[in-house]
Amino acid sequence: MIFIFILLSFYTKTALGLQSGIGDDNIKCIERERDALLTFKEDLADEYNFSLHGGMKLLIETAANGEALKKSGPALRKGNISSSFLELKHLIYLGLSLNDFEGKRIPDYIGSLKNLRYLDLVANNLIGKVPYQHGNLSKLQFLDLSVNFIYADKLEWLYDHSSLRRLQLNSISLADAFDWLQVVSGLPCLTELELGNSYLPFVNSLSISFKNSSKTLTRLYLAENDLPNSSIYPWLSNLNSSLVELDLSFNKLLGPFRDYVFSNMTSLLYLDLGHNQFVGPLKFFGNFCGLKTLSLDNNFFSGSLPDFSLFSSLRELQLHQNNMNGYLSKSFGQLSLLTILSLDNNHFLGSLPDLSGFISLEKLTIRKNLLNGTLPKNIGKLSKLEVLDVSSNFFEGMITEAQLSNLSRLSYLDISFNKLTLNFKDSWVPPFQLESIIMGGCKMGLRFPKWLQIQHIFYDLDISDARISDTIPNWFWDLSPNMYRLNISHNRISGVLPNLTLKFYEHPTIDLRCNNFEGTIPPVPSNATTLILSKNKLSVSISFLCGIIGEYFSFLDLSDNQLSGSLPDCSMPWRRLIILNLANNNFSTLQFD
């Protein structure tokens, strides 16, 4: 028997091989199957004027004497899963992902397609219970029902699916499926299992026999289920060296790390245990020497770092938001393949070690630690670096042009809340285009930094508390069309503010407090969420208030200025306003209706 891939089209029948132009000498559909497919097409609503061949990714294999035909494109939006499919006796591949079936149930008759090997109903706005008739699909090798409003109170209908290799039931409800672990453990060919965010219930795994179970698994994803140790540890300890990826993040795993649970996983390349409640030191890496990604963020691990120089294959190391301490200088060695190093929100001490061996590093974040000393001069050798965040430490000294001269890929820079001084010439041309520039608390000199004139795509700029005593040059306000957060507070910047209406993007927050701005308060974007102008020398009648408060304002601080007059009688959209501070001005009366 020869199988043919067929992808339906709204506008032509050529995808069915019914008209000339695509191998019509070879492609001839069985008439009842052709009529079934046309009936299915008629039950679909193409409200976005997309062609069906452009998007449903409906791949159908039917018995015919033809060649393969396959097309793809944007997704369909609305329609019905027609019972005409019952005529497709030989259907083995049905993919209907990313459509909108408008809150309908999964049809029972899909269970009659007993030759199905591939069934994909991802993100179709389906509701209700998974039909027990799915148990008839014993030839399935791939099943994905993820991201729908459906549930299954039992998984026993999977017992006869001895050929099933990939099972994905993410973001549906399995809250009452207390047989889930016993069922999936008995699937002899299962290689990939995804049950993320599925409300998996606690299972007393001590009552389940795991002998010779799940020995073929290569990928296991159980994130976001609040599972405790006792529910899955006995099962995990029976998994063997076939496992390559394991994600247990966002569960309730707690206590010291039990290395025996993972001792057989000698082929593990990806391990994510983030957002759990592990405690104690990190002393469990003996069998993971081939590991490429290790995520242990948002736990309670403590103590100093182990020697990561043993992990020459490591590419991503995420340890942020723990209770780690000690020094970094002897922990890493030369990890030349490491691309991500995230150590934020710990208690690491001492200076930053020599990073010149991290030639592949793309992201370095070590904010909110107790690190001190100067930033290494050779940090500029990290030519692939895109994200650098050393904020909220105790670094001091100068940052020079030479340290940044080779960082042409840098897009995110946060060096705020240290004791750093920027030593850049007015003529310096940075090699990078930053999207986020966060330098609060860094000394920049008295003049407004001219190197900013070269930056054109930033959306976030913070040069607060930089000891700037200058006026803002006219070119600054037209630098970036993407800016939605501006913080130049706590300087001694003077002058008159321009019309800010068209200077910001989306819903901006603007913080200009503690400067020497004078004159009137300019028009601001109507979609702004925060405007802080406190502790300046602004003088205007309070009547301006009617014109600047937009629908999205939640925070408005105009305190400690020279505003005068009385609150006018005007209609103002206060619906989202949470804080309004008008203290320490020269108002005659304030009266709110």
C-alpha positions in Angstrom: 0.0 0.0 0.0 1.3 3.4 -1.0 0.4 6.4 1.2 -0.1 10.0 0.0 0.1 13.3 2.0 -2.8 15.6 1.1 -3.3 19.1 2.4 -6.7 20.7 1.7 -7.1 24.1 -0.1 -10.0 26.5 0.2 -9.6 27.9 -3.3 -8.6 24.9 -5.4 -9.0 21.2 -5.6 -5.5 20.7 -6.7 -4.3 19.8 -3.2 -6.7 16.9 -3.4 -5.4 15.9 -6.8 -8.8 16.5 -8.4 -7.6 19.0 -11.0 -4.7 19.2 -13.3 -1.4 20.9 -12.4 0.0 18.8 -9.6 0.7 15.3 -10.9 -2.9 14.5 -11.8 -1.7 11.5 -13.8 -0.6 9.9 -10.5 -2.9 11.3 -7.8 -6.4 9.8 -7.9 -8.4 9.9 -4.7 -11.0 7.2 -3.8 -14.4 8.9 -4.6 -15.9 8.5 -1.1 -12.7 9.9 0.5 -12.7 12.8 -1.9 -16.3 13.6 -1.0 -15.6 13.3 2.7 -12.7 15.8 2.4 -14.8 18.2 0.5 -17.6 17.9 3.1 -15.0 18.6 5.8 -13.9 21.7 3.9 -17.4 23.0 3.7 -17.8 22.8 7.5 -14.9 25.2 8.0 -15.3 29.0 8.3 -12.4 30.9 6.8 -13.3 34.2 8.5 -9.8 35.6 8.1 -9.7 34.8 4.3 -6.8 32.4 4.7 -6.6 29.4 2.4 -7.0 26.1 4.0 -3.8 24.8 2.4 -2.2 27.8 4.0 -2.7 26.8 7.5 -4.5 24.0 9.0 -1.6 21.8 8.6 -4.0 19.0 8.0 -1.8 16.2 6.8 -3.7 13.3 5.6 -2.4 9.9 4.5 -4.9 7.9 2.5 -4.6 4.8 0.4 -4.0 5.8 -3.2 -1.6 5.3 -6.0 0.1 8.7 -6.0 3.0 10.7 -4.8 3.6 12.9 -1.7 2.1 16.4 -1.7 2.6 18.7 1.3 1.9 22.4 1.9 1.8 24.7 4.9 0.9 28.3 6.0 -1.2 30.3 8.4 -3.8 28.7 10.7 -7.5 28.4 10.1 -9.7 30.0 12.7 -13.2 28.6 13.0 -15.2 25.5 12.0 -16.3 22.1 12.9 -14.6 18.7 12.9 -16.9 17.0 10.5 -18.1 13.4 10.9 -17.2 13.0 7.2 -13.8 11.8 8.5 -15.5 8.4 9.1 -15.2 7.7 5.4 -11.4 8.0 5.6 -10.9 4.4 6.6 -7.2 4.5 6.0 -6.5 7.8 7.7 -3.3 7.6 9.7 -2.2 11.2 10.2 -4.5 14.0 11.4 -3.1 17.4 12.5 -5.6 20.1 13.4 -3.5 22.3 15.7 -3.9 26.0 16.3 -7.5 26.4 15.1 -10.7 27.6 16.9 -13.5 25.1 17.1 -15.5 27.5 19.3 -15.8 25.6 22.5 -17.0 22.3 20.9 -16.2 18.9 22.3 -13.7 16.4 20.8 -15.9 14.2 18.6 -16.4 10.7 19.8 -16.1 9.4 16.2 -12.4 10.2 16.1 -12.1 7.0 18.1 -13.4 5.1 15.0 -10.3 6.1 13.0 -8.5 3.0 14.1 -5.6 3.4 11.7 -4.6 6.7 13.2 -0.9 6.9 14.1 -0.7 10.7 14.6 -3.3 12.9 16.2 -2.7 16.6 17.0 -5.5 18.7 18.4 -3.3 21.4 20.1 -4.8 24.8 21.0 -8.2 24.4 19.3 -10.5 25.9 22.0 -12.0 22.5 22.6 -13.9 21.7 25.9 -15.3 18.8 27.8 -14.0 15.3 28.6 -11.6 13.4 26.5 -13.8 10.7 24.9 -13.1 7.2 26.2 -13.4 6.1 22.5 -9.8 7.3 22.2 -8.9 4.0 23.7 -9.7 2.4 20.3 -6.8 4.3 18.7 -4.4 1.5 19.6 -2.0 2.2 16.7 -1.3 5.8 17.8 2.4 6.7 18.0 1.8 10.5 18.6 -0.9 12.1 20.6 -1.1 15.8 21.5 -4.3 17.3 23.1 -2.5 20.2 24.8 -3.8 23.7 25.5 -7.5 23.0 25.4 -10.3 23.3 28.0 -10.6 19.6 28.3 -10.1 17.1 31.1 -9.7 13.4 31.7 -10.7 11.8 35.0 -8.8 8.6 34.1 -6.1 7.7 31.6 -7.0 4.0 31.5 -8.0 4.4 27.9 -4.3 4.6 27.1 -3.5 1.1 28.4 -3.7 -0.6 25.0 -1.5 2.1 23.3 1.5 -0.1 23.2 2.9 1.8 20.1 2.6 5.3 21.7 5.9 7.1 21.5 5.0 10.7 22.2 2.2 11.8 24.6 1.6 15.5 25.2 -1.2 16.6 27.5 0.0 20.0 28.6 -2.4 22.6 30.0 -5.4 20.4 30.3 -6.9 19.1 33.5 -5.8 15.7 34.9 -6.7 16.6 38.4 -8.8 13.5 39.0 -6.6 11.1 36.9 -5.1 9.3 39.9 -4.0 6.5 37.6 -1.7 8.7 35.5 1.5 7.5 36.8 0.6 3.8 36.6 -0.7 4.2 33.1 2.3 6.1 31.6 4.7 3.8 33.4 3.2 0.9 31.5 3.6 2.3 28.0 6.5 0.2 26.6 7.5 2.4 23.7 7.1 5.9 25.2 10.0 8.2 24.5 8.5 11.6 25.2 6.0 12.5 27.9 4.7 16.0 28.5 2.2 16.6 31.3 3.1 20.2 32.1 0.5 22.4 34.0 -2.0 19.6 34.0 -2.9 19.7 37.7 -1.5 16.2 38.3 -2.8 14.7 41.5 -0.6 13.3 44.3 0.0 9.5 43.7 1.2 7.1 46.4 3.9 5.7 44.1 5.0 3.2 46.7 2.0 1.1 45.8 3.0 1.0 42.1 5.4 -1.5 40.6 7.9 0.3 38.3 9.8 -2.8 37.3 10.9 -2.4 33.6 8.7 0.7 33.3 9.5 3.8 31.2 12.9 2.5 30.1 12.6 4.1 26.7 11.9 7.7 27.9 14.2 10.3 26.5 12.2 13.4 27.4 10.1 14.0 30.5 8.3 17.3 31.1 6.2 17.6 34.3 6.6 21.3 35.1 4.0 23.4 36.9 2.1 20.6 38.7 3.0 21.2 42.4 4.1 17.6 42.7 5.9 16.6 46.0 8.9 14.3 46.3 7.1 11.2 47.4 4.8 11.3 44.3 7.5 10.9 41.7 10.8 10.0 43.3 10.4 6.2 43.3 9.5 6.4 39.6 12.3 8.7 38.7 14.8 6.5 40.4 13.8 3.7 38.0 14.5 5.7 34.9 17.7 4.8 33.2 20.4 6.2 31.0 18.0 6.8 28.1 16.7 10.0 29.6 18.1 13.1 28.0 15.8 15.9 29.1 14.1 16.3 32.5 12.0 19.3 33.6 10.5 19.2 37.1 10.3 23.0 37.6 7.5 24.7 39.4 6.7 21.8 41.7 6.9 21.2 45.4 10.1 19.2 45.6 11.8 20.1 48.8 14.6 19.2 51.2 18.2 18.2 50.3 18.8 17.0 46.8 18.5 13.2 46.7 21.2 12.2 44.2 20.2 8.6 44.2 17.0 9.6 42.4 19.0 10.8 39.4 21.9 8.4 39.7 20.9 6.3 36.6 20.5 9.3 34.3 24.0 9.3 32.9 22.9 10.6 29.5 21.1 13.6 30.9 21.8 16.8 28.9 19.0 19.1 30.2 17.9 19.3 33.8 15.5 22.0 35.1 14.6 21.9 38.8 13.9 25.6 39.1 11.1 27.0 41.3 11.1 24.3 43.9 12.1 24.2 47.6 15.4 22.4 47.6 17.8 23.2 50.4 21.4 22.5 51.3 24.7 22.5 49.4 25.2 21.5 45.8 27.1 18.2 45.9 25.3 16.0 43.4 26.8 16.3 40.0 28.8 13.1 39.8 26.8 11.5 37.1 26.0 14.6 35.0 29.3 15.3 33.4 27.7 15.5 29.9 25.1 18.1 31.1 24.5 21.1 28.8 21.7 22.9 30.6 21.3 23.1 34.4 18.6 25.3 35.9 18.3 25.4 39.7 16.9 28.9 40.1 14.4 29.9 42.7 15.2 27.3 45.4 17.0 27.5 48.7 20.3 26.0 47.9 23.1 27.3 50.1 26.8 27.0 50.6 29.6 27.6 48.1 29.5 26.6 44.4 30.9 23.2 43.5 33.7 22.9 40.9 32.0 23.4 37.6 35.3 22.9 35.7 34.3 19.2 35.5 31.4 20.0 33.3 33.1 20.9 30.0 29.9 20.5 28.0 27.9 23.0 30.1 26.2 25.7 28.1 23.6 27.1 30.4 23.9 27.5 34.2 21.0 29.2 36.1 21.4 29.5 39.8 19.6 32.8 40.5 17.4 33.3 43.5 19.0 30.9 46.0 21.0 31.3 49.2 24.4 30.5 47.7 27.5 32.2 49.1 31.3 32.0 49.1 33.7 33.1 46.3 33.5 32.7 42.6 37.1 32.7 41.7 37.7 28.9 41.8 34.3 27.6 40.8 34.3 27.6 37.0 37.6 26.9 35.3 37.5 27.4 31.6 34.0 26.7 30.5 34.5 27.7 26.8 31.0 26.5 25.8 29.0 28.3 28.4 26.5 30.8 26.9 24.4 31.7 29.9 25.6 32.3 33.4 22.9 33.6 35.8 23.8 33.9 39.5 21.5 36.8 40.5 20.0 37.2 44.0 22.5 35.2 46.1 25.2 36.1 48.6 28.4 35.6 46.6 31.4 37.5 47.9 34.7 38.8 46.6 35.7 39.9 43.1 34.5 38.8 39.8 36.9 36.1 38.5 38.7 36.1 35.2 36.1 35.5 32.5 38.4 35.5 29.5 38.0 31.7 29.1 34.2 32.1 28.6 34.6 32.8 24.9 31.0 31.7 24.1 29.3 33.7 26.8 26.1 35.5 25.6 24.4 36.3 28.9 26.1 37.2 32.3 23.8 38.3 35.1 25.1 38.5 38.7 22.9 41.3 40.1 22.1 41.5 43.8 25.1 39.9 45.4 27.9 41.1 47.6 30.6 41.2 45.0 33.2 44.0 45.1 36.4 45.2 43.5 36.6 46.4 39.9 35.1 44.9 36.8 37.8 42.8 35.1 39.4 44.6 32.2 39.3 41.5 30.1 35.5 41.5 30.2 35.8 43.2 26.8 37.1 39.9 25.3 33.6 38.4 25.6 32.8 39.4 22.1 29.5 37.3 21.9 28.1 39.0 25.0 24.5 40.2 24.5 23.3 40.7 28.1 25.5 42.1 31.0 23.9 42.7 34.4 26.2 43.4 37.4 23.8 45.7 39.2 23.2 46.0 42.9 26.7 44.9 44.1 29.7 46.8 45.5 31.8 47.2 42.4 33.8 50.4 42.2 36.4 52.1 40.0 36.2 53.2 36.4 34.6 51.6 33.3 36.5 52.6 30.3 35.8 52.5 26.5 38.4 49.7 26.2 36.3 47.4 28.4 33.3 47.7 26.1 35.1 48.2 22.8 34.7 44.6 21.5 31.1 44.1 22.8 29.4 44.7 19.4 26.5 42.3 20.2 25.6 43.9 23.5 21.9 44.8 23.7 21.2 44.9 27.5 23.5 46.7 29.9 22.7 47.2 33.6 25.5 48.4 35.9 23.3 50.4 38.3 23.6 50.6 42.0 27.3 50.2 42.3 30.1 52.8 42.8 31.2 52.9 39.3 32.4 55.9 37.2 32.1 56.0 33.4 35.2 57.3 31.7 34.1 57.9 28.1 35.3 60.6 25.8 32.7 62.9 24.1 33.9 61.5 20.7 33.5 57.9 21.7 31.3 55.8 19.2 30.0 52.6 20.9 30.2 49.4 18.9 26.8 48.3 20.0 23.1 49.4 19.8 21.6 49.0 23.3 17.9 48.2 23.8 18.2 48.7 27.6 20.5 51.2 29.2 20.4 51.0 33.0 23.1 53.0 34.8 21.4 54.5 37.8 23.9 55.7 40.4 26.9 55.7 38.1 29.0 58.8 37.9 29.0 60.2 34.4 30.4 63.7 34.8 28.6 67.0 34.7 27.7 67.0 31.0 24.9 65.1 29.4 26.5 61.9 27.9 27.1 62.5 24.2 27.6 58.8 23.4 23.9 58.4 23.9 23.5 60.2 20.6 24.6 57.1 18.8 21.9 54.9 20.4 18.7 54.7 18.4 16.7 51.6 19.5 16.7 51.7 23.3 13.3 51.2 25.1 14.6 51.6 28.7 16.9 54.4 29.8 18.0 55.0 33.4 20.8 57.5 34.1 19.4 58.6 37.4 21.7 59.9 40.2 24.5 60.3 37.7 25.6 63.8 39.0 24.7 65.4 35.7 24.5 69.3 35.8 23.4 70.2 32.3 20.5 70.8 30.0 19.1 68.0 27.9 20.1 68.5 24.3 17.4 68.8 21.7 18.7 65.6 19.9 17.9 63.5 22.9 14.2 63.6 22.6 14.2 62.2 19.1 16.7 59.4 19.6 14.5 56.3 20.0 10.9 55.7 18.8 10.8 52.7 21.1 11.3 54.3 24.5 8.7 53.5 27.2 10.7 53.9 30.4 12.8 57.0 31.1 14.5 57.7 34.5 16.8 60.7 34.7 15.8 61.6 38.3 18.1 62.8 41.1 20.4 64.9 38.9 20.8 68.6 38.5 19.4 68.8 35.0 17.8 72.2 34.1 15.9 73.8 31.3 12.3 73.6 30.0 10.6 70.3 29.1 9.4 69.9 25.5 6.1 68.6 24.4 6.4 64.9 25.3 3.3 63.7 23.6 5.1 61.9 20.7 8.3 61.0 22.4 7.3 57.7 23.9 6.0 54.2 23.0 3.1 52.2 24.3 2.4 52.9 28.0 5.4 54.8 29.3 6.7 55.6 32.7 8.5 58.9 33.1 10.6 59.8 36.1 12.1 63.3 36.1 12.0 64.0 39.8 14.7 65.8 41.8 16.1 68.1 39.1 15.9 71.8 38.2 13.3 71.8 35.5 11.5 75.1 35.1 8.5 76.5 33.3 5.2 74.8 32.7 4.4 71.1 32.7 4.3 70.0 29.0 1.7 67.8 27.3 2.5 64.2 28.0 1.3 61.0 26.3 -2.3 60.2 27.0 -1.4 56.5 27.4 1.3 57.1 30.0 1.0 55.1 33.2 3.5 57.0 35.5 4.6 60.6 35.6 6.9 61.8 38.4 7.9 65.4 38.3 8.4 66.1 42.1 11.1 68.3 43.5 11.6 70.5 40.5 10.9 74.2 39.9 7.8 73.9 37.7 5.3 76.7 38.0 1.9 76.6 36.4 -1.7 76.8 37.4 -3.2 73.5 38.5 -5.7 73.9 35.7 -3.3 72.0 33.5 -4.3 68.9 35.3 -7.3 68.4 33.0 -5.1 68.1 30.0 -2.4 65.7 31.2 -4.2 62.9 33.0 -4.9 60.2 30.5 -7.0 57.1 30.9 -4.0 54.8 31.9 -2.4 57.0 34.6 -1.9 55.1 37.8 0.8 57.2 39.4 1.1 61.0 39.3 3.5 62.9 41.6 3.8 66.6 41.2 4.8 67.4 44.8 7.4 69.9 45.8 7.1 72.3 42.9 5.6 75.8 42.5 2.2 74.9 41.2 -0.6 77.3 42.0 -4.3 78.0 41.7 -7.2 75.8 42.5 -8.4 72.5 41.1 -10.6 73.3 38.1 -14.1 71.9 37.5 -13.4 69.5 34.7 -14.1 65.9 33.8 -11.0 63.8 34.3 -10.6 60.1 33.7 -9.4 58.9 37.1 -10.4 55.3 36.7 -6.9 53.8 37.0 -5.3 56.4 39.2 -3.9 55.0 42.4 -1.5 57.7 43.7 -1.9 61.4 43.3 0.6 63.5 45.1 0.3 67.3 45.0 1.9 68.1 48.3 4.1 71.2 49.0 3.0 73.5 46.2 1.3 76.9 46.2 -2.3 76.0 45.8 -4.9 78.4 47.0 -7.6 75.7 47.5 -8.1 72.1 46.5 -11.7 70.9 46.1 -12.5 67.6 44.6 -16.0 66.8 43.4 
